[in-house]
């Protein structure tokens, strides 16, 4: 999404501040692509040739939902007319045929009502923080950082909007899991005791079913700890190797397109 000085506050994202010695920062939300589509990850994160995501109906809906969840946690009044006005202004500044504004306005009140009523207001957590910017060190010059949706007691939580309800007893998908484990990795460096990860799905309504909230929680065991430690080190060492010797890019990121 393009951000300008006139961009409404709901759609304005401030990146975390990284230390002055930061050579490269890893985004938790991009880690999954490092494995699934390494060529794209490299282009998006280490070159100027990556494609900038300009948003779609789902991402715009998600941005509004996250704003509402943050407001509820922090006790800030939510005004639907104001949200719709900001949405209209944003789309006027950033016309995008991939965004169905009518659908966004239809979906976000129903999805957020399900998540707010069934999860946020029903929470028994003793301590909750929302939309917290966090940064952790992986090795010299390499950091990992982003904005975590929710921290509640010993659990780090991420909200996801989905069109289809996850299957019963389905584990947290790898891309989501590795993102949450990265947040846990950072928070532990910052002194938080994090032992669990959680996805809160806001499921969009269908013709026959209302919007729903589905919660999936997993413990961080030894294997999960090893997974995130090894993953962040692998990314860091890959980045440093390519920075030192760009000719290795095609081998590390598995594309002959990068061979010089």
C-alpha positions as a Markdown table, in Angstrom:
| # | Residue | x | y | z |
|---|---|---|---|---|
| 1 | Unk | 0.0 | 0.0 | 0.0 |
| 2 | Unk | 1.3 | 3.4 | -0.9 |
| 3 | Unk | 1.7 | 5.7 | 2.0 |
| 4 | Unk | 1.6 | 9.5 | 1.6 |
| 5 | Unk | 1.5 | 12.4 | 4.0 |
| 6 | Unk | -2.3 | 12.6 | 3.4 |
| 7 | Unk | -2.8 | 8.9 | 4.1 |
| 8 | Unk | -5.5 | 8.3 | 6.8 |
| 9 | Unk | -4.2 | 7.1 | 10.1 |
| 10 | Unk | -5.7 | 3.7 | 9.9 |
| 11 | Unk | -3.7 | 2.9 | 6.8 |
| 12 | Unk | -0.4 | 4.5 | 8.1 |
| 13 | Unk | 2.2 | 2.0 | 9.2 |
| 14 | Unk | 5.3 | 3.0 | 11.1 |
| 15 | Unk | 8.2 | 0.6 | 10.9 |
| 16 | Unk | 10.1 | -0.4 | 14.0 |
| 17 | Unk | 13.4 | 1.5 | 14.7 |
| 18 | Unk | 16.4 | -0.7 | 14.2 |
| 19 | Unk | 19.8 | -0.1 | 15.8 |
| 20 | Unk | 22.4 | 2.0 | 14.0 |
| 21 | Unk | 24.6 | -1.1 | 13.3 |
| 22 | Unk | 21.8 | -2.9 | 11.5 |
| 23 | Unk | 23.0 | -4.1 | 8.1 |
| 24 | Unk | 19.8 | -6.1 | 7.4 |
| 25 | Unk | 16.4 | -6.6 | 9.1 |
| 26 | Unk | 14.3 | -9.7 | 8.9 |
| 27 | Unk | 10.5 | -9.3 | 8.7 |
| 28 | Unk | 8.8 | -12.0 | 10.7 |
| 29 | Unk | 5.9 | -12.0 | 8.2 |
| 30 | Unk | 8.3 | -12.8 | 5.3 |
| 31 | Unk | 10.1 | -15.7 | 6.8 |
| 32 | Unk | 7.8 | -18.3 | 5.3 |
| 33 | Unk | 8.6 | -17.1 | 1.8 |
| 34 | Unk | 12.3 | -17.6 | 2.4 |
| 35 | Unk | 11.6 | -21.3 | 2.2 |
| 36 | Unk | 8.6 | -21.5 | -0.1 |
| 37 | Unk | 9.7 | -19.0 | -2.8 |
| 38 | Unk | 13.3 | -18.0 | -2.1 |
| 39 | Unk | 13.7 | -16.2 | -5.4 |
| 40 | Unk | 10.9 | -13.9 | -4.6 |
| 41 | Unk | 12.1 | -13.4 | -1.0 |
| 42 | Unk | 15.6 | -12.4 | -2.3 |
| 43 | Unk | 14.1 | -10.0 | -4.9 |
| 44 | Unk | 11.8 | -8.4 | -2.3 |
| 45 | Unk | 14.3 | -8.1 | 0.5 |
| 46 | Unk | 17.7 | -7.7 | -1.1 |
| 47 | Unk | 17.2 | -6.1 | -4.4 |
| 48 | Unk | 15.2 | -3.2 | -6.0 |
| 49 | Unk | 13.5 | -5.6 | -8.4 |
| 50 | Unk | 10.9 | -6.9 | -6.0 |
| 51 | Unk | 7.2 | -6.2 | -6.6 |
| 52 | Unk | 5.5 | -3.9 | -4.2 |
| 53 | Unk | 2.2 | -5.2 | -2.9 |
| 54 | Unk | -0.4 | -2.6 | -3.3 |
| 55 | Unk | -3.2 | -4.3 | -1.4 |
| 56 | Unk | -6.4 | -6.2 | -2.1 |
| 57 | Unk | -9.8 | -6.6 | -0.6 |
| 58 | Unk | -8.5 | -9.0 | 2.0 |
| 59 | Unk | -5.5 | -6.9 | 3.1 |
| 60 | Unk | -7.6 | -3.7 | 3.4 |
| 61 | Unk | -10.2 | -5.5 | 5.4 |
| 62 | Unk | -7.5 | -6.9 | 7.6 |
| 63 | Unk | -5.9 | -3.5 | 8.2 |
| 64 | Unk | -9.3 | -2.1 | 9.4 |
| 65 | Unk | -9.9 | -5.2 | 11.6 |
| 66 | Unk | -6.5 | -4.8 | 13.3 |
| 67 | Unk | -7.3 | -1.1 | 13.9 |
| 68 | Unk | -10.5 | -2.0 | 15.6 |
| 69 | Unk | -8.9 | -4.8 | 17.7 |
| 70 | Unk | -6.3 | -2.3 | 18.9 |
| 71 | Unk | -8.9 | 0.3 | 19.8 |
| 72 | Unk | -10.9 | -2.2 | 21.8 |
| 73 | Unk | -7.9 | -3.4 | 23.8 |
| 74 | Unk | -6.7 | 0.2 | 24.5 |
| 75 | Unk | -10.2 | 1.5 | 25.3 |
| 76 | Unk | -10.4 | 3.8 | 22.3 |
| 77 | Unk | -13.9 | 4.4 | 20.9 |
| 78 | Unk | -14.6 | 2.9 | 17.5 |
| 79 | Unk | -16.7 | 5.0 | 15.1 |
| 80 | Unk | -17.9 | 3.1 | 12.0 |
| 81 | Unk | -18.6 | 6.3 | 10.0 |
| 82 | Unk | -15.1 | 7.6 | 10.6 |
| 83 | Unk | -13.6 | 4.3 | 9.5 |
| 84 | Unk | -15.6 | 4.3 | 6.3 |
| 85 | Unk | -14.6 | 7.9 | 5.7 |
| 86 | Unk | -10.9 | 7.0 | 6.1 |
| 87 | Unk | -11.4 | 4.0 | 3.8 |
| 88 | Unk | -13.0 | 6.2 | 1.1 |
| 89 | Unk | -10.2 | 8.8 | 1.4 |
| 90 | Unk | -7.5 | 6.1 | 1.2 |
| 91 | Unk | -9.0 | 4.6 | -1.9 |
| 92 | Unk | -9.3 | 8.0 | -3.5 |
| 93 | Unk | -5.6 | 8.6 | -2.8 |
| 94 | Unk | -4.7 | 5.0 | -3.9 |
| 95 | Unk | -7.1 | 3.7 | -6.6 |
| 96 | Unk | -6.9 | 0.0 | -6.8 |
| 97 | Unk | -9.1 | -2.3 | -8.9 |
| 98 | Unk | -8.0 | -5.2 | -6.6 |
| 99 | Unk | -10.0 | -3.7 | -3.7 |
| 100 | Unk | -13.7 | -4.1 | -3.6 |
| 101 | Unk | -14.7 | -1.3 | -1.2 |
| 102 | Unk | -18.3 | -2.4 | -0.9 |
| 103 | Unk | -17.1 | -5.9 | 0.1 |
| 104 | Unk | -14.7 | -4.4 | 2.7 |
| 105 | Unk | -17.5 | -2.4 | 4.2 |
| 106 | Unk | -19.7 | -5.4 | 4.4 |
| 107 | Unk | -17.1 | -7.8 | 5.9 |
| 108 | Unk | -15.2 | -5.9 | 8.5 |
| 109 | Unk | -18.1 | -5.1 | 10.9 |
| 110 | Unk | -19.2 | -8.8 | 10.9 |
| 111 | Unk | -15.7 | -10.2 | 11.3 |
| 112 | Unk | -14.6 | -7.8 | 14.0 |
| 113 | Unk | -17.8 | -8.3 | 16.0 |
| 114 | Unk | -17.2 | -12.1 | 16.1 |
| 115 | Unk | -13.5 | -11.6 | 17.2 |
| 116 | Unk | -14.2 | -8.8 | 19.7 |
| 117 | Unk | -17.2 | -10.5 | 21.3 |
| 118 | Unk | -16.0 | -14.1 | 21.3 |
| 119 | Unk | -12.3 | -13.5 | 22.0 |
| 120 | Unk | -11.1 | -10.1 | 23.0 |
| 121 | Unk | -13.9 | -9.2 | 25.5 |
| 122 | Unk | -14.0 | -12.8 | 26.7 |
| 123 | Unk | -10.3 | -13.0 | 27.4 |
| 124 | Unk | -9.2 | -13.8 | 31.0 |
| 125 | Unk | -5.7 | -12.6 | 30.5 |
| 126 | Unk | -4.1 | -10.6 | 33.3 |
| 127 | Unk | -1.9 | -8.5 | 31.1 |
| 128 | Unk | -2.5 | -7.6 | 27.4 |
| 129 | Unk | -0.6 | -5.4 | 25.0 |
| 130 | Unk | -1.6 | -4.5 | 21.5 |
| 131 | Unk | 0.2 | -3.5 | 18.3 |
| 132 | Unk | 3.7 | -3.4 | 19.9 |
| 133 | Unk | 6.7 | -2.7 | 17.8 |
| 134 | Unk | 9.6 | -5.1 | 18.8 |
| 135 | Unk | 13.2 | -5.7 | 17.6 |
| 136 | Unk | 15.6 | -8.5 | 18.5 |
| 137 | Unk | 19.2 | -9.3 | 17.5 |
| 138 | Unk | 20.0 | -12.4 | 15.5 |
| 139 | Unk | 23.8 | -11.8 | 15.1 |
| 140 | Unk | 26.1 | -8.8 | 14.5 |
| 141 | Unk | 24.4 | -6.5 | 12.0 |
| 142 | Unk | 21.3 | -8.7 | 11.5 |
| 143 | Unk | 18.1 | -8.0 | 13.4 |
| 144 | Unk | 14.5 | -9.3 | 13.3 |
| 145 | Unk | 11.6 | -7.0 | 14.0 |
| 146 | Unk | 8.0 | -6.1 | 13.4 |
| 147 | Unk | 4.7 | -5.2 | 15.0 |
| 148 | Unk | 3.1 | -7.9 | 17.1 |
| 149 | Unk | -0.7 | -7.9 | 17.2 |
| 150 | Unk | -1.2 | -9.0 | 20.8 |
| 151 | Unk | 0.7 | -10.2 | 23.8 |
| 152 | Unk | -1.3 | -11.7 | 26.6 |
| 153 | Unk | 0.4 | -13.1 | 29.6 |
| 154 | Unk | 2.8 | -15.8 | 28.3 |
| 155 | Unk | 1.2 | -16.0 | 24.8 |
| 156 | Unk | 1.9 | -14.1 | 21.6 |
| 157 | Unk | -1.1 | -13.8 | 19.3 |
| 158 | Unk | -1.7 | -12.9 | 15.7 |
| 159 | Unk | -5.0 | -12.1 | 14.0 |
| 160 | Unk | -5.8 | -13.5 | 10.6 |
| 161 | Unk | -8.8 | -13.0 | 8.4 |
| 162 | Unk | -9.8 | -16.0 | 6.4 |
| 163 | Unk | -12.6 | -16.9 | 4.0 |
| 164 | Unk | -12.8 | -20.5 | 5.0 |
| 165 | Unk | -13.0 | -21.9 | 8.5 |
| 166 | Unk | -9.8 | -24.0 | 9.4 |
| 167 | Unk | -10.4 | -27.7 | 9.8 |
| 168 | Unk | -11.0 | -28.9 | 13.3 |
| 169 | Unk | -7.7 | -29.7 | 15.2 |
| 170 | Unk | -5.7 | -28.2 | 12.3 |
| 171 | Unk | -2.2 | -27.0 | 13.5 |
| 172 | Unk | -1.0 | -23.5 | 12.9 |
| 173 | Unk | 0.2 | -23.4 | 9.3 |
| 174 | Unk | 4.0 | -23.1 | 8.9 |
| 175 | Unk | 4.0 | -19.5 | 7.6 |
| 176 | Unk | 2.0 | -18.3 | 10.5 |
| 177 | Unk | 3.8 | -20.5 | 13.0 |
| 178 | Unk | 7.3 | -19.3 | 12.0 |
| 179 | Unk | 6.1 | -15.7 | 12.1 |
| 180 | Unk | 4.7 | -16.1 | 15.7 |
| 181 | Unk | 7.9 | -17.9 | 16.8 |
| 182 | Unk | 9.9 | -15.0 | 15.5 |
| 183 | Unk | 7.9 | -12.7 | 17.7 |
| 184 | Unk | 8.4 | -15.0 | 20.6 |
| 185 | Unk | 12.1 | -15.0 | 19.9 |
| 186 | Unk | 12.2 | -11.2 | 20.1 |
| 187 | Unk | 10.0 | -10.9 | 23.1 |
| 188 | Unk | 12.1 | -13.3 | 25.1 |
| 189 | Unk | 15.1 | -11.1 | 24.4 |
| 190 | Unk | 13.1 | -8.2 | 25.7 |
| 191 | Unk | 12.4 | -10.0 | 29.0 |
| 192 | Unk | 9.0 | -11.5 | 28.3 |
| 193 | Unk | 8.2 | -15.0 | 29.4 |
| 194 | Unk | 6.5 | -16.4 | 26.2 |
| 195 | Unk | 5.6 | -20.1 | 26.2 |
| 196 | Unk | 2.7 | -20.2 | 23.7 |
| 197 | Unk | 1.7 | -19.0 | 20.3 |
| 198 | Unk | -1.8 | -18.4 | 19.1 |
| 199 | Unk | -3.7 | -17.6 | 15.9 |
| 200 | Unk | -7.1 | -15.9 | 16.2 |
| 201 | Unk | -9.0 | -16.5 | 12.9 |
| 202 | Unk | -11.7 | -14.1 | 11.9 |
| 203 | Unk | -13.8 | -16.2 | 9.5 |
| 204 | Unk | -15.8 | -14.2 | 7.0 |
| 205 | Unk | -19.5 | -14.9 | 6.7 |
| 206 | Unk | -20.9 | -17.1 | 3.9 |
| 207 | Unk | -24.4 | -17.3 | 2.4 |
| 208 | Unk | -25.4 | -19.8 | 5.1 |
| 209 | Unk | -23.1 | -19.1 | 8.1 |
| 210 | Unk | -22.3 | -16.0 | 10.1 |
| 211 | Unk | -18.8 | -14.6 | 10.8 |
| 212 | Unk | -17.0 | -16.7 | 13.3 |
| 213 | Unk | -13.9 | -16.6 | 15.5 |
| 214 | Unk | -11.7 | -19.7 | 15.7 |
| 215 | Unk | -8.7 | -19.8 | 18.1 |
| 216 | Unk | -5.7 | -22.2 | 17.7 |
| 217 | Unk | -3.0 | -22.2 | 20.4 |
| 218 | Unk | 0.2 | -24.2 | 20.5 |
| 219 | Unk | 3.0 | -24.5 | 23.1 |
| 220 | Unk | 6.5 | -23.6 | 22.2 |
| 221 | Unk | 8.4 | -26.8 | 22.8 |
| 222 | Unk | 12.1 | -27.6 | 22.3 |
| 223 | Unk | 11.6 | -28.4 | 18.6 |
| 224 | Unk | 9.9 | -25.0 | 18.0 |
| 225 | Unk | 12.7 | -23.2 | 19.8 |
| 226 | Unk | 15.3 | -25.0 | 17.7 |
| 227 | Unk | 13.3 | -24.3 | 14.5 |
| 228 | Unk | 13.2 | -20.5 | 15.0 |
| 229 | Unk | 16.8 | -20.3 | 16.2 |
| 230 | Unk | 18.1 | -22.3 | 13.2 |
| 231 | Unk | 15.8 | -20.4 | 10.8 |
| 232 | Unk | 16.9 | -16.9 | 11.8 |
| 233 | Unk | 20.6 | -18.0 | 11.8 |
| 234 | Unk | 20.1 | -19.5 | 8.3 |
| 235 | Unk | 18.6 | -16.3 | 6.9 |
| 236 | Unk | 21.3 | -14.2 | 8.6 |
| 237 | Unk | 24.1 | -16.3 | 7.2 |
| 238 | Unk | 22.5 | -16.4 | 3.8 |
| 239 | Unk | 22.2 | -12.6 | 3.7 |
| 240 | Unk | 25.8 | -12.0 | 4.9 |
| 241 | Unk | 27.2 | -14.6 | 2.4 |
| 242 | Unk | 25.4 | -12.9 | -0.5 |
| 243 | Unk | 26.4 | -9.4 | 0.6 |
| 244 | Unk | 30.0 | -10.6 | 0.8 |
| 245 | Unk | 29.9 | -12.5 | -2.5 |
| 246 | Unk | 26.9 | -11.6 | -4.7 |
| 247 | Unk | 27.8 | -14.4 | -7.1 |
| 248 | Unk | 26.4 | -16.9 | -4.6 |
| 249 | Unk | 22.9 | -15.5 | -4.9 |
| 250 | Unk | 21.8 | -17.9 | -7.5 |
| 251 | Unk | 22.9 | -20.9 | -5.4 |
| 252 | Unk | 21.5 | -19.7 | -2.1 |
| 253 | Unk | 18.2 | -18.4 | -3.5 |
| 254 | Unk | 17.8 | -21.2 | -6.0 |
| 255 | Unk | 17.4 | -19.3 | -9.3 |
| 256 | Unk | 19.6 | -19.3 | -12.4 |
| 257 | Unk | 18.2 | -15.9 | -13.1 |
| 258 | Unk | 20.7 | -14.5 | -10.5 |
| 259 | Unk | 23.7 | -16.2 | -12.1 |
| 260 | Unk | 26.1 | -13.6 | -13.4 |
